[in-house]
Amino acid sequence: MPKFELYQKVRVVHVPTRLDAFWPSVCRRSPRVGDTGAVVEVYLDPHEAYCVEAVLPDGATDWLVDFLPDDLEAV
């Protein structure tokens, strides 16, 4: 059973340092500890992970990053 559900609001508790975690074509900046976003994809294979998106007030993507379960907490 996944730790988080699709569209669940989460808070960043650890920023990944893996370069493959970031979606640079849509990121305006890197996430910071304390930032919040919504789970937009749940990965279960080969391991549990989550794609989380944070948006700006105008609806544009601020960042889009893949996180491991321990990188996030529920809001």
HELIX and SHEET records of a PDB file:
HELIX    1   1 LEU A   19  ALA A   21  5                                   3    
HELIX    2   2 PRO A   69  ASP A   71  5                                   3    
SHEET    1   A 5 THR A  61  PHE A  67  0                                        
SHEET    2   A 5 ALA A  49  VAL A  55 -1                                        
SHEET    3   A 5 THR A  36  TYR A  43 -1                                        
SHEET    4   A 5 LYS A   9  VAL A  12 -1                                        
SHEET    5   A 5 LEU A  72  ALA A  74 -1                                        
END                                                                             
